[in-house]
Amino acid sequence: MKIMGVASETHPGKIMLTDVYLSSLNRWQWLIMHFERHVQFVSSNELVDPGVPTDELQAQGYLEMSDSKQAAQVAAFDALGWKTPATATGAIVNSVVAPSPARSAGIRVADEIVGVNGTSVGSACSLIAAMHSIAAGSSVHLSIKRARISKKGAISYRKASTVTLKSAKPPQGIGSAGCAGVSGAGSSYLGVAIEDGNSYRLPAQVSINTANIGGPSAGLAMTLTLIDKMSRQSISGNQPIAATGTIDVFGNVGDVGGVAEKTVAVQRAGARYFFVPQVEVATAKAAAQPGLKIIGVTTLAQALRDLRALGGAAPQPLTPPH
């Protein structure tokens, strides 16, 4: 982790992130792995929404990690007293149904839609509003910033280009999107799930090396590490701690998968305390051995309070916010 633009310092102790390795298995590997401890078997179809092909899993994982790193930075700077204004940038594709107009047009996970038929799009709901009254079977011209995902999972974007496709009739069961000013189901269908794209004005440039790691579960650990590095004293009390849980820009901590396996891993790595989402405390405690204390949290603010109770310092930035 590198920080440029504000002062930072490395304190003794560790704040460890945790990850689980996901791999497809053939029949023989499946039989052999049944004799291994702390292994969880998950059907590939359980990892994607209905209609979404599993060949998008890797790209989805890298997009989730990219979102998680952005949220970690915003939450960390906010906890240290900075303001990080946001600018809406578009609607980011987080899954593509097959078959669908979007899939046929070559739209992929992490692509960012920034316009529809010449109308600018700044969010998921603005894309839904722009598509709402377009009749099924119409030619739709989408302005898209194509995502480029490196072999190690880094995401970058090309300049916007136009993709033309023919919209389809929405499948049965698709209802209102829940966007203000948009009532009922739309007239046409692209076949994508989308999220808001945002750019944040941060006070420093942060680089977090997450090569070949996907998913959002490192969010809390990355946030705590950033706060620790930019603080005058160790927020962990120089103790070896570990954390898992998603983070959003408001500092809310969400649940993750593989908590039992992560608990075993962090104990083997020497952690004394393991911060996990509150809803997964029971799972972590069931897998923990004596010597590892499980602490459940729902927010970043709560995690920081719990760290102070363990002897950590309150966050105090080396560089005063301005």
C-alpha positions as CSV (number, residue, x, y, z in Angstrom):
1,M,0.0,0.0,0.0
2,K,1.4,3.4,-1.1
3,I,0.1,6.8,-0.2
4,M,1.2,10.0,-2.0
5,G,0.1,13.5,-1.1
6,V,-0.3,13.2,2.7
7,A,2.1,11.9,5.4
8,S,2.0,8.3,6.3
9,E,3.9,6.0,8.7
10,T,4.2,2.3,9.2
11,H,3.5,1.2,12.8
12,P,4.5,-2.0,14.5
13,G,1.8,-4.7,14.6
14,K,-0.3,-6.0,11.7
15,I,-3.7,-5.5,10.2
16,M,-4.3,-8.5,8.1
17,L,-6.8,-8.9,5.3
18,T,-8.2,-12.4,4.6
19,D,-9.1,-14.1,1.4
20,V,-10.4,-17.5,0.3
21,Y,-9.3,-19.3,-2.9
22,L,-12.0,-20.3,-5.3
23,S,-11.3,-23.0,-7.8
24,S,-13.3,-25.2,-10.1
25,L,-12.8,-29.0,-9.5
26,N,-13.0,-32.0,-11.7
27,R,-14.5,-35.3,-10.4
28,W,-11.2,-36.6,-8.9
29,Q,-10.3,-33.4,-7.2
30,W,-13.8,-33.2,-5.8
31,L,-13.4,-36.6,-4.2
32,I,-9.9,-35.9,-2.8
33,M,-10.9,-32.5,-1.4
34,H,-13.7,-34.1,0.6
35,F,-11.0,-35.4,3.0
36,E,-9.6,-31.9,3.5
37,R,-10.6,-29.8,6.5
38,H,-11.9,-26.3,6.2
39,V,-13.0,-26.7,2.6
40,Q,-16.4,-25.5,1.4
41,F,-18.1,-26.8,-1.7
42,V,-20.2,-24.3,-3.7
43,S,-22.1,-24.9,-6.9
44,S,-21.0,-22.5,-9.6
45,N,-24.7,-21.6,-10.2
46,E,-24.9,-20.3,-6.6
47,L,-22.3,-17.7,-7.3
48,V,-24.2,-15.9,-10.1
49,D,-27.7,-14.5,-10.5
50,P,-30.2,-16.6,-12.6
51,G,-29.4,-16.2,-16.3
52,V,-25.9,-14.9,-15.8
53,P,-23.2,-17.2,-17.2
54,T,-20.3,-18.3,-14.9
55,D,-17.7,-17.0,-17.3
56,E,-18.3,-13.5,-15.8
57,L,-17.3,-14.6,-12.3
58,Q,-13.7,-13.4,-12.5
59,A,-14.6,-10.0,-14.0
60,Q,-17.3,-9.6,-11.3
61,G,-14.7,-10.4,-8.6
62,Y,-12.3,-7.8,-10.0
63,L,-15.0,-5.2,-10.2
64,E,-16.1,-5.9,-6.6
65,M,-12.4,-5.5,-5.5
66,S,-12.1,-2.2,-7.4
67,D,-15.3,-0.9,-5.8
68,S,-14.1,-2.1,-2.4
69,K,-10.8,-0.2,-2.8
70,Q,-12.6,3.0,-3.7
71,A,-15.0,2.7,-0.8
72,A,-12.1,1.9,1.6
73,Q,-10.3,5.1,0.6
74,V,-13.4,7.3,0.9
75,A,-14.3,5.8,4.3
76,A,-10.7,6.1,5.6
77,F,-10.3,9.7,4.7
78,D,-13.7,10.5,6.1
79,A,-12.8,8.8,9.4
80,L,-9.7,11.1,9.5
81,G,-11.7,14.3,9.0
82,W,-11.4,14.9,5.2
83,K,-14.3,15.5,2.9
84,T,-14.3,13.6,-0.4
85,P,-16.8,15.1,-2.9
86,A,-18.3,12.7,-5.4
87,T,-19.0,13.2,-9.1
88,A,-21.5,10.9,-10.8
89,T,-19.8,9.3,-13.9
90,G,-22.3,6.7,-15.3
91,A,-23.9,3.3,-14.9
92,I,-21.4,0.5,-14.5
93,V,-22.4,-3.0,-15.7
94,N,-21.9,-5.6,-13.0
95,S,-23.5,-8.6,-14.8
96,V,-24.9,-9.5,-18.2
97,V,-27.6,-12.0,-18.8
98,A,-27.2,-14.6,-21.6
99,P,-28.9,-14.5,-24.0
100,S,-29.7,-10.7,-24.1
101,P,-29.2,-7.7,-26.4
102,A,-26.3,-6.6,-24.3
103,R,-24.6,-9.9,-24.5
104,S,-25.0,-10.1,-28.2
105,A,-23.6,-6.5,-28.5
106,G,-20.5,-7.5,-26.6
107,I,-21.2,-5.5,-23.5
108,R,-19.2,-6.9,-20.6
109,V,-18.9,-6.6,-16.8
110,A,-17.2,-3.4,-15.7
111,D,-18.1,-1.5,-18.9
112,E,-19.5,2.0,-18.0
113,I,-22.6,3.3,-19.9
114,V,-22.5,7.1,-20.1
115,G,-25.1,7.9,-22.7
116,V,-28.3,6.7,-24.4
117,N,-29.3,8.0,-27.8
118,G,-27.4,11.2,-27.2
119,T,-28.7,11.7,-23.6
120,S,-26.0,11.7,-20.9
121,V,-26.2,9.0,-18.2
122,G,-24.7,9.7,-14.8
123,S,-26.1,6.8,-12.6
124,A,-27.9,3.5,-12.7
125,C,-31.3,5.3,-12.3
126,S,-30.6,7.8,-15.0
127,L,-29.9,4.9,-17.4
128,I,-33.2,3.2,-16.3
129,A,-35.0,6.5,-16.8
130,A,-33.5,7.0,-20.3
131,M,-34.5,3.4,-21.4
132,H,-37.9,3.4,-19.7
133,S,-40.1,4.7,-22.6
134,I,-38.0,3.2,-25.5
135,A,-40.2,0.7,-27.2
136,A,-39.0,-2.9,-27.5
137,G,-37.4,-3.7,-30.8
138,S,-35.9,-0.2,-31.1
139,S,-32.4,0.5,-32.1
140,V,-30.6,2.0,-29.1
141,H,-27.3,3.8,-29.3
142,L,-25.3,3.4,-26.1
143,S,-22.2,5.5,-25.3
144,I,-19.9,3.2,-23.4
145,K,-16.5,3.4,-21.8
146,R,-15.1,0.0,-22.4
147,A,-13.4,-1.6,-19.4
148,R,-9.9,-3.1,-19.7
149,I,-9.2,-5.7,-17.1
150,S,-5.5,-6.7,-16.8
151,K,-4.5,-10.3,-16.0
152,K,-3.9,-9.3,-12.4
153,G,-7.3,-7.6,-12.1
154,A,-6.6,-3.9,-12.5
155,I,-9.4,-2.0,-14.3
156,S,-8.9,0.9,-16.6
157,Y,-11.2,2.6,-19.1
158,R,-11.0,3.5,-22.8
159,K,-12.6,6.6,-24.2
160,A,-16.3,6.4,-24.8
161,S,-17.5,4.7,-28.0
162,T,-20.9,4.0,-29.5
163,V,-22.5,0.5,-29.4
164,T,-25.8,0.0,-31.3
165,L,-28.2,-2.8,-30.3
166,K,-31.9,-3.6,-30.6
167,S,-33.8,-3.6,-27.4
168,A,-35.9,-6.6,-26.4
169,K,-39.2,-7.1,-24.7
170,P,-38.7,-7.4,-20.9
171,P,-39.0,-10.9,-19.6
172,Q,-41.9,-11.8,-17.3
173,G,-41.3,-11.0,-13.6
174,I,-39.3,-7.8,-14.1
175,G,-40.9,-5.1,-12.0
176,S,-40.2,-1.5,-11.1
177,A,-36.5,-0.6,-10.6
178,G,-37.3,1.6,-7.5
179,C,-35.9,4.8,-9.0
180,A,-37.5,8.1,-8.2
181,G,-39.6,9.4,-11.1
182,V,-39.8,6.0,-12.8
183,S,-43.0,4.0,-12.3
184,G,-43.6,0.4,-13.4
185,A,-41.5,-1.8,-15.6
186,G,-39.8,-0.3,-18.6
187,S,-40.9,-1.0,-22.2
188,S,-37.6,-2.5,-23.3
189,Y,-34.8,-4.6,-22.0
190,L,-31.0,-4.7,-22.3
191,G,-30.1,-7.6,-20.1
192,V,-27.7,-5.9,-17.7
193,A,-27.5,-5.3,-14.0
194,I,-26.0,-2.0,-13.2
195,E,-24.5,0.1,-10.3
196,D,-23.7,3.8,-9.9
197,G,-20.4,5.0,-11.2
198,N,-18.7,7.6,-9.0
199,S,-15.4,9.5,-8.9
200,Y,-14.2,10.9,-5.6
201,R,-11.9,13.9,-5.1
202,L,-9.4,12.4,-2.6
203,P,-6.7,14.4,-0.8
204,A,-4.0,11.9,-1.7
205,Q,-3.2,9.2,-4.3
206,V,-3.5,5.7,-2.9
207,S,-2.2,2.5,-4.5
208,I,-3.3,-0.8,-3.0
209,N,-1.8,-3.9,-4.5
210,T,-4.5,-6.6,-4.8
211,A,-3.1,-8.5,-7.7
212,N,-5.1,-11.6,-8.5
213,I,-7.5,-11.0,-5.6
214,G,-11.2,-10.5,-6.4
215,G,-14.3,-9.8,-4.3
216,P,-15.3,-7.2,-1.8
217,S,-14.4,-8.9,1.5
218,A,-11.1,-7.0,2.1
219,G,-12.9,-3.7,2.4
220,L,-12.8,-3.4,6.2
221,A,-9.2,-4.5,6.5
222,M,-8.0,-2.1,3.8
223,T,-9.9,0.8,5.4
224,L,-8.3,0.1,8.8
225,T,-4.9,-0.3,7.3
226,L,-5.2,3.1,5.5
227,I,-6.3,4.8,8.7
228,D,-3.5,3.2,10.6
229,K,-0.8,4.3,8.1
230,M,-2.1,7.9,8.0
231,S,-2.4,8.2,11.8
232,R,0.2,9.4,14.4
233,Q,-0.1,6.3,16.5
234,S,-1.2,2.7,15.9
235,I,-5.0,2.3,15.9
236,S,-4.4,-1.4,16.7
237,G,-2.2,-0.9,19.7
238,N,0.6,-2.5,17.7
239,Q,-1.1,-5.8,18.0
240,P,-1.6,-8.4,15.3
241,I,-5.3,-8.2,14.2
242,A,-7.2,-9.5,11.2
243,A,-10.4,-8.3,9.6
244,T,-13.0,-9.3,7.0
245,G,-16.1,-7.6,5.8
246,T,-17.3,-5.4,3.0
247,I,-17.2,-1.6,3.4
248,D,-19.2,1.1,1.7
249,V,-18.4,4.8,1.4
250,F,-20.5,5.5,4.5
251,G,-18.5,3.1,6.7
252,N,-21.1,0.3,6.9
253,V,-19.6,-3.2,7.2
254,G,-21.3,-6.0,5.3
255,D,-21.2,-9.8,5.4
256,V,-18.9,-12.0,3.3
257,G,-18.3,-15.6,2.5
258,G,-15.8,-18.2,3.7
259,V,-15.7,-16.9,7.3
260,A,-15.0,-20.3,8.9
261,E,-12.0,-20.9,6.5
262,K,-10.7,-17.3,7.1
263,T,-10.9,-17.8,10.9
264,V,-8.6,-20.8,10.6
265,A,-6.2,-18.9,8.3
266,V,-5.9,-15.8,10.5
267,Q,-5.3,-17.9,13.6
268,R,-2.5,-19.7,11.9
269,A,-1.1,-16.3,10.8
270,G,-0.8,-15.2,14.4
271,A,-3.8,-12.9,14.8
272,R,-5.0,-12.3,18.3
273,Y,-8.3,-10.5,17.3
274,F,-10.5,-11.1,14.3
275,F,-13.0,-8.5,13.3
276,V,-15.9,-10.0,11.4
277,P,-19.4,-8.8,10.3
278,Q,-21.8,-9.0,13.3
279,V,-24.0,-11.5,11.5
280,E,-21.1,-14.0,11.1
281,V,-19.8,-14.0,14.7
282,A,-21.3,-17.4,15.4
283,T,-19.6,-18.9,12.4
284,A,-16.2,-17.5,13.2
285,K,-16.5,-18.5,16.9
286,A,-17.3,-22.1,15.9
287,A,-14.1,-22.3,13.9
288,A,-11.8,-20.4,16.3
289,Q,-9.4,-22.1,18.7
290,P,-8.4,-20.6,22.1
291,G,-6.2,-17.6,21.7
292,L,-8.3,-15.8,19.0
293,K,-11.0,-13.4,20.1
294,I,-13.8,-12.8,17.6
295,I,-15.2,-9.3,17.5
296,G,-18.4,-8.6,15.5
297,V,-18.9,-5.1,14.0
298,T,-21.5,-3.4,11.8
299,T,-19.7,-0.1,11.1
300,L,-16.2,1.3,10.8
301,A,-16.9,3.6,13.7
302,Q,-17.7,0.6,15.9
303,A,-14.5,-1.2,14.8
304,L,-12.4,1.9,15.7
305,R,-14.1,2.1,19.1
306,D,-13.4,-1.6,19.7
307,L,-9.8,-1.1,18.7
308,R,-9.4,1.7,21.3
309,A,-10.8,-0.6,23.9
310,L,-8.0,-3.1,23.1
311,G,-5.4,-0.4,23.6
312,G,-5.3,1.2,20.1
313,A,-5.1,5.0,19.6
314,A,-7.9,7.1,18.3
315,P,-7.3,8.1,14.6
316,Q,-5.3,11.3,14.5
317,P,-4.0,12.2,11.0
318,L,-0.4,13.0,10.5
319,T,-1.5,15.6,7.9
320,P,-4.3,17.8,9.2
321,P,-7.3,17.8,6.9
322,H,-8.0,21.1,5.0
